[in-house]
Amino acid sequence: MLPPLKKALEVLDLSDKQEAVLGVLLENGPLLVATIARGAKLNRTTAYDIVKELVDLGLVSHTKKDGATRYQALAPELLPSYIEHRRQVLEESKKQIEELVPQLKLLRAKGKSLPKVQFFEGLEGVKHAYEDVLESNKEKFLRGITDMGSVYKEFDATWLDYYLTKRTRLGIRCTDLVPEGEAGRRSKGDDEKYIRTTKFLPPDYDLGGDISIYDDRVAIFSYAHESPVAVIIEDQTISGMLKKLFDFMETHCK
């Protein structure tokens, strides 16, 4: 698939297999499933399932000719309006969810007063956990203990810029404790840009992850495995305890 086309399709939030199949169809005319499978490097059964998913999304249609079903992508000139429609639908869904948040919180508050724990797996799951660090941060302050070497390794520059820019735009200030080293100094160089204060831990503190403390939550990110994971603990006592420990550590960092 042409790199510019792959980049453009990312906004549709499709899976890798869906992107591959749609890319094949956009670059060609109506195709049989067998031909689509070869072009997308998928087996025929998987290709057929993916095509059906894209049909349901309105991105692919089918025609019959000589008794054979061929599939074709939405006309390229219609893609911009399709994307705009998707954005409108997502925006409406976002508004509906926002209206439900107070009710959902009330329902959760009626349960046992135990810490609420959420688990996230894989890179996309971890990104969702990082979104919580921003969206649930009413106090507009973030305490972080971060292995920047691991962060730069796990995340591409585009996503990192998105996350840091969003945090800055939301006015969430940050104090970050990082192991002293090349990655830590690189991060500190952007402190003013991202309303952040970086302080150094000893260089041998290779954490392999990140701890974010905010509001009544603690998010723990681990990059030590092949697939990264994250845990968010929502509890006032646990959060308060770690905030005090963090503040003590900060006074001993340079």
Secondary structure, 3 states (H helix, E strand, C coil): CCHHHHHHHHHHCCCHHHHHHHHHHHCCCCECHHHHHHHHCCCHHHHHHHHHHHHHCCCEEEEEECCEEEEEECCHHHHHHHHHHHHHHHHHHHHHHHHHHHHHHHHHHCCCCCCEEEEEEHHHHHHHHHHHHHHCCCCCEEEEEECHHHHHHHCCHHHHHHHHHHHHHCCCEEEEEEECCHHHHHHHCCCCCCCEEEEEECCCCCCCEEEEEECCEEEEEECCCCCCEEEEEECHHHHHHHHHHHHHHHHCCC
